[in-house]
Amino acid sequence: MLLAKLLNRAIRKGTLNVIDAGGKTHCFVGTPSPEVTVRLYNRALEYRLYINPDLAMGEAYMDGTLTIEQGSLRAFFQIVADAETSAGADPLYRLRDRLWRATRGWQQRNAQARSRRNVAHHYDLPDALYDMFLDRDKQYSCGYFEHPDDDLETAQAAKKRHLATKLLLTPGQRVLDIGSGWGGLAQYLADAAGVKVTGLTLSQAQWAQSVERAGTNPDLQFHMRDYREETGTYDRIVSVGMFEHVGIGNYERFFETVRDLLSDDGIAVIHTIGRQSGPGSTSPWIRKYIFPGGYSPALSEIMAALEKAGLWLADVEALRLHYAYTLRAWQKRFARRRGQIAAMMDERFCRMWEYYLAASEAAFLYGDHLVFQLQLSKTRDAVPMTRGYRGYMEPHEQLIRLSEASVDARRIV
């Protein structure tokens, strides 16, 4: 088996047993645990797994031509994540990685029309699907786990509060939410901080639900609009989980737009998935099936665009394990509702999303992925002089908590 030559060199953590299409078992042994057994159902798959393992493995799991016979998908990714580092020394893999990096600008050519199609591919799925595994407020981004044992609802509430704190909001300010999702963060900011929020999305489904949730609230407006089409001036700009869809060719344009839309004393907070190991490329399976046009940037790539836009980086926070905890919670919720999701979508879709959620968790647990929160300003003195979490963030967070309690009390009445 050609694949065996690669696996013999690559497997260092755990034990991977592979039952090939002829029924023969091949054992690749590293550390004692975890142990996983997979079965391959055709010989062509063995060749494809050697040539392009990322794409072939995901497609085979979706199609049922690769199954987990022993162990779990999460344990399988624990083994695979470590093996990818060793496999990277193979000449074929080095050539492939150079090719992917050389073509990533083409992969992420996110002009406005293409961006709309890319967003629709993932976010215009049935709303009921997202209701099955997200929190009540439908926050489809990394939660903020103040304690590792926080539940998903607590972590997502803390994330909104953390962002509001970094924005240093005061009542009456105008806030722009770029990539506003189903409107939960915008509604939270309007209710808890008394600000006027304009949300932008390219998803028809998200826009419709956001408008419905906002009702007649004059402090909330939502538009089906690309960030490049927005005009006006805002005191604050927030963007959560959207920068991953901008595309490397548009980073300067994005930050120039933020700069131009911010008031002179304005503050922006950008929350984005990133990577620790420097510039790279998006998994071909993720790019094809989950997030076309998507990419998780290295901080060095972000900084180059920030410098050219003339924005100040007032603060940066690296959330290293928070998204792993978030994804684990989503997987558990997805598993509990799997029967309903399969009935609504189909079995292949369920396997695709199980694979996506488990692979994503592995990227944060064993790979190079993390989340950056960047606090930006146009002028050097828009943000208080010291980083001062105790100096200015904690008192501001207490004000947000008091506002939350007031909002909750009004809703009860």
C-alpha positions in Angstrom: 0.0 0.0 0.0 1.6 3.3 -1.2 -0.1 5.1 1.7 1.8 2.9 4.2 5.1 4.4 3.2 3.9 7.8 4.3 2.1 6.7 7.4 5.2 4.7 8.6 7.1 7.9 8.8 4.3 10.2 9.9 2.5 8.4 12.8 4.2 9.4 16.1 1.3 10.0 18.4 -1.2 7.3 19.0 -1.9 4.1 17.0 -3.6 4.1 13.7 -4.9 0.8 12.3 -5.9 0.9 8.6 -8.0 -1.9 7.1 -7.4 -1.6 3.3 -9.9 -2.4 0.5 -8.7 -6.0 0.5 -9.4 -6.5 4.2 -5.7 -6.4 5.3 -4.9 -4.5 8.5 -1.9 -2.2 8.6 -0.8 -0.9 12.0 1.1 2.3 12.4 2.3 2.7 16.0 3.5 5.8 17.9 2.6 6.5 21.5 0.2 4.0 23.1 -2.9 6.2 22.9 -5.2 7.2 21.4 -5.9 4.1 19.2 -8.1 4.4 16.2 -9.1 1.9 13.4 -10.3 3.1 10.1 -11.5 1.1 7.1 -11.0 2.1 3.4 -13.5 0.7 0.9 -11.7 1.1 -2.4 -8.2 0.9 -3.7 -8.3 4.2 -5.5 -8.9 5.9 -2.2 -5.5 4.6 -0.9 -3.8 6.5 -3.8 -5.8 9.6 -3.4 -5.0 9.7 0.4 -1.3 9.7 -0.5 -1.6 12.4 -3.2 -4.0 14.8 -1.4 -4.8 13.5 2.0 -6.7 16.5 3.3 -9.2 16.6 0.4 -9.5 12.8 0.0 -9.9 12.1 3.7 -12.8 14.6 4.1 -14.6 13.4 0.9 -14.1 9.7 1.8 -15.6 10.3 5.3 -18.5 12.2 3.8 -19.2 9.5 1.2 -18.8 6.6 3.7 -15.8 5.1 1.8 -13.7 5.8 5.0 -15.3 4.8 8.3 -14.2 4.8 11.9 -14.3 1.2 13.1 -12.7 1.8 16.5 -12.2 5.0 18.4 -13.8 8.4 17.6 -13.5 11.0 14.9 -12.0 13.4 17.5 -9.3 10.8 18.4 -8.6 10.2 14.7 -7.9 13.9 14.3 -5.6 13.9 17.3 -3.4 11.4 15.5 -3.7 13.0 12.1 -2.8 16.5 13.4 0.5 15.3 14.7 1.2 13.2 11.7 0.7 16.2 9.4 3.8 17.8 10.9 5.9 14.7 10.0 4.3 14.3 6.6 5.3 17.9 5.7 8.9 16.7 5.2 7.9 14.6 2.2 9.0 16.2 -1.1 5.5 15.8 -2.6 3.9 17.6 0.3 6.5 20.5 0.2 5.7 20.9 -3.5 2.0 20.8 -2.9 2.2 23.4 -0.1 4.2 25.8 -2.3 1.6 25.4 -5.0 -1.2 26.2 -2.7 0.5 29.2 -1.3 1.3 30.5 -4.8 -2.3 30.2 -5.8 -4.0 31.4 -2.6 -4.6 34.9 -4.0 -6.7 33.2 -6.8 -8.4 31.0 -4.3 -9.5 34.1 -2.3 -10.4 36.5 -5.0 -13.4 37.8 -3.0 -14.9 40.5 -5.2 -18.3 41.6 -4.1 -20.4 39.2 -6.3 -18.2 36.3 -5.4 -18.3 37.2 -1.7 -22.1 37.0 -1.8 -22.0 33.6 -3.3 -19.4 32.4 -0.8 -21.5 33.7 2.1 -24.7 32.1 0.7 -22.9 28.7 0.4 -22.5 28.4 4.2 -24.8 30.9 5.9 -28.0 30.6 3.8 -28.6 27.0 4.9 -31.8 26.5 6.8 -32.0 28.6 10.0 -33.3 25.6 11.8 -29.9 23.9 11.3 -28.1 26.6 13.3 -30.8 26.5 16.0 -29.9 22.8 16.5 -26.4 23.4 17.8 -25.7 27.1 18.5 -26.6 29.0 21.7 -30.0 30.7 22.0 -28.6 34.0 20.6 -27.1 32.2 17.6 -23.5 33.3 18.1 -21.6 31.5 15.4 -18.1 32.4 16.5 -15.7 31.7 19.3 -17.1 32.0 22.8 -15.1 33.6 25.7 -14.6 31.0 28.4 -13.7 32.8 31.7 -13.7 29.3 33.2 -13.0 26.1 31.3 -16.2 24.5 32.6 -18.5 27.3 31.5 -21.4 26.2 29.3 -21.9 27.5 25.8 -24.6 30.0 26.8 -22.3 31.5 29.5 -19.3 31.7 27.2 -21.2 33.4 24.4 -22.7 35.9 26.8 -19.2 36.6 28.1 -17.9 37.1 24.6 -20.4 39.8 23.9 -19.7 41.5 27.2 -15.9 41.3 26.5 -16.3 42.9 23.1 -18.6 45.6 24.5 -16.0 46.4 27.1 -13.2 46.7 24.6 -15.3 49.1 22.5 -15.6 51.5 25.5 -19.2 52.3 24.6 -21.2 55.3 25.8 -25.0 55.8 25.2 -25.9 57.3 21.9 -22.8 56.3 20.0 -23.2 55.0 16.4 -21.8 51.5 16.0 -21.2 49.6 12.8 -21.2 45.7 13.0 -19.5 44.3 9.9 -20.7 40.7 9.4 -23.6 41.0 11.9 -24.8 37.4 11.6 -28.3 36.9 13.0 -28.2 40.2 14.8 -27.5 39.0 18.3 -24.4 41.1 19.0 -26.0 44.2 17.6 -29.1 43.7 19.7 -27.0 43.1 22.8 -24.9 46.3 22.3 -28.1 48.4 21.7 -29.8 47.0 24.8 -26.8 46.8 27.2 -25.0 50.0 26.2 -27.7 52.2 24.7 -26.0 52.6 21.4 -27.3 52.8 17.8 -26.1 49.8 15.8 -26.1 49.3 12.0 -25.4 45.7 11.0 -24.1 44.5 7.6 -24.4 41.0 6.2 -24.3 39.3 2.8 -26.6 36.5 4.0 -30.2 36.8 3.0 -31.3 34.4 5.7 -29.3 36.2 8.4 -30.5 39.6 7.3 -34.2 38.5 7.3 -33.9 37.1 10.8 -32.0 40.1 12.1 -34.7 42.5 10.8 -37.4 40.3 12.4 -35.6 40.3 15.7 -35.1 44.1 15.6 -38.7 44.8 15.1 -39.4 48.5 15.4 -36.4 49.2 17.6 -35.1 52.5 16.2 -31.6 51.8 17.5 -31.1 48.8 15.2 -30.8 48.7 11.4 -29.6 45.8 9.3 -28.6 45.9 5.6 -27.7 43.3 3.0 -24.6 45.3 2.1 -20.9 44.6 1.5 -18.5 46.5 3.8 -17.0 48.1 0.7 -20.4 49.8 0.0 -20.9 51.4 3.4 -20.7 55.1 3.9 -21.0 57.5 6.8 -19.1 57.9 10.1 -19.2 55.7 13.1 -17.9 56.1 16.7 -17.3 52.4 17.0 -16.8 49.5 14.5 -17.0 45.8 15.5 -16.5 42.8 13.3 -16.7 39.2 14.6 -15.9 36.2 12.5 -16.0 38.1 9.2 -12.4 39.0 8.5 -11.7 35.3 7.6 -13.9 35.9 4.5 -12.2 39.1 3.3 -9.4 37.4 1.3 -5.7 38.3 1.5 -6.0 40.5 -1.6 -8.5 42.7 0.2 -6.8 43.2 3.6 -5.6 46.7 2.8 -9.0 47.7 1.4 -10.8 46.3 4.5 -8.7 48.3 7.0 -8.8 51.5 4.8 -12.6 51.2 4.9 -12.5 50.8 8.7 -10.3 53.9 8.9 -12.5 55.9 6.6 -15.7 55.0 8.4 -14.3 55.7 11.9 -14.6 59.0 13.6 -11.3 60.7 14.6 -11.6 59.4 18.1 -13.2 56.1 17.1 -12.4 52.6 18.2 -12.7 49.3 16.3 -12.5 45.7 17.5 -11.8 43.0 15.0 -12.3 39.4 16.2 -10.9 36.8 13.8 -9.5 33.3 13.6 -5.8 33.4 12.9 -2.8 31.1 12.7 0.4 31.1 14.8 2.8 29.5 12.4 3.0 32.3 9.8 1.3 32.7 6.4 -0.2 29.5 5.0 -3.2 28.3 2.9 -6.7 27.0 3.6 -7.4 23.3 3.7 -8.6 22.3 0.3 -11.5 20.3 1.8 -12.6 23.3 4.0 -12.3 25.6 1.0 -14.4 23.3 -1.3 -17.1 22.3 1.1 -17.4 24.6 4.0 -15.9 28.1 3.5 -15.1 28.9 -0.1 -12.8 31.9 -0.3 -12.0 31.6 3.4 -8.6 32.0 5.1 -7.3 32.3 8.6 -4.5 34.9 8.6 -1.2 35.1 10.4 -0.8 38.2 12.6 2.1 39.3 10.3 -0.3 39.5 7.4 -2.8 41.5 9.3 -0.1 43.9 10.6 1.2 44.6 7.2 -2.2 45.8 6.0 -2.8 47.8 9.3 0.4 49.7 8.8 -0.5 50.6 5.3 -3.9 51.8 6.4 -2.4 54.0 9.1 -4.4 52.5 11.9 -3.0 52.1 15.5 -3.0 48.7 17.1 -4.1 49.7 20.6 -4.3 46.1 22.0 -4.3 42.5 20.8 -5.5 39.5 22.7 -4.8 35.9 21.7 -7.6 33.4 22.6 -5.8 30.1 22.2 -8.2 27.4 23.5 -11.5 29.3 23.6 -12.6 28.1 20.1 -11.6 24.5 20.9 -14.0 24.6 23.8 -16.7 26.3 21.6 -16.4 23.7 18.9 -16.5 20.9 21.4 -19.8 22.3 22.7 -21.2 22.6 19.2 -20.2 19.0 18.4 -22.1 17.7 21.5 -25.2 19.7 20.6 -25.0 18.6 17.0 -24.7 14.9 18.1 -27.8 15.2 20.3 -29.9 16.5 17.4 -28.2 14.4 14.7 -31.4 12.5 13.8 -33.4 15.7 13.3 -30.6 17.2 11.2 -30.3 14.1 9.0 -34.1 14.3 8.4 -33.8 18.0 7.5 -30.7 17.7 5.4 -29.4 14.2 4.7 -26.9 11.7 6.0 -24.0 12.9 3.8 -24.5 16.4 5.1 -24.3 15.2 8.7 -21.1 13.4 8.1 -19.7 16.5 6.3 -20.5 18.7 9.3 -19.3 16.2 11.9 -16.0 16.1 10.0 -15.9 20.0 9.8 -16.5 20.5 13.5 -14.1 17.8 14.6 -11.3 19.0 12.2 -11.8 22.6 13.3 -11.5 21.6 17.0 -8.3 19.7 16.2 -6.9 22.8 14.5 -7.2 24.8 17.8 -6.2 21.9 20.1 -3.3 20.4 18.1 -2.7 22.7 15.1 -1.6 26.3 14.8 -5.0 28.1 14.9 -6.2 30.6 17.5 -8.4 33.7 17.7 -7.1 37.3 17.7 -9.1 40.2 19.1 -7.6 43.5 17.7 -8.4 46.8 19.2 -7.8 49.6 16.7 -8.0 53.4 16.5 -7.2 56.2 14.1 -5.3 58.3 16.7 -2.8 57.3 19.3 -4.9 58.7 22.2 -8.4 57.3 21.4 -7.8 54.5 23.8 -6.6 55.2 27.4 -2.9 55.4 27.9 -2.3 52.1 29.6 -3.5 48.7 28.6 -5.0 48.7 32.1 -7.5 45.9 32.2 -7.9 46.9 35.9 -7.5 50.5 35.0 -10.3 50.9 32.5 -11.6 47.6 31.2 -12.8 46.1 34.5 -14.8 49.2 35.6 -16.3 49.4 32.1 -17.2 45.7 32.2 -19.0 46.3 35.5 -21.1 49.0 33.8 -22.0 46.6 31.1 -23.0 43.9 33.7 -25.2 46.5 35.4 -26.8 47.3 32.1 -27.4 43.6 31.3 -29.2 43.2 34.7 -31.3 46.3 33.9 -32.2 44.9 30.4 -33.1 41.5 31.9 -35.3 43.1 34.5 -37.2 45.1 31.9 -37.8 41.9 29.8 -39.2 40.1 32.9 -41.6 43.0 33.5 
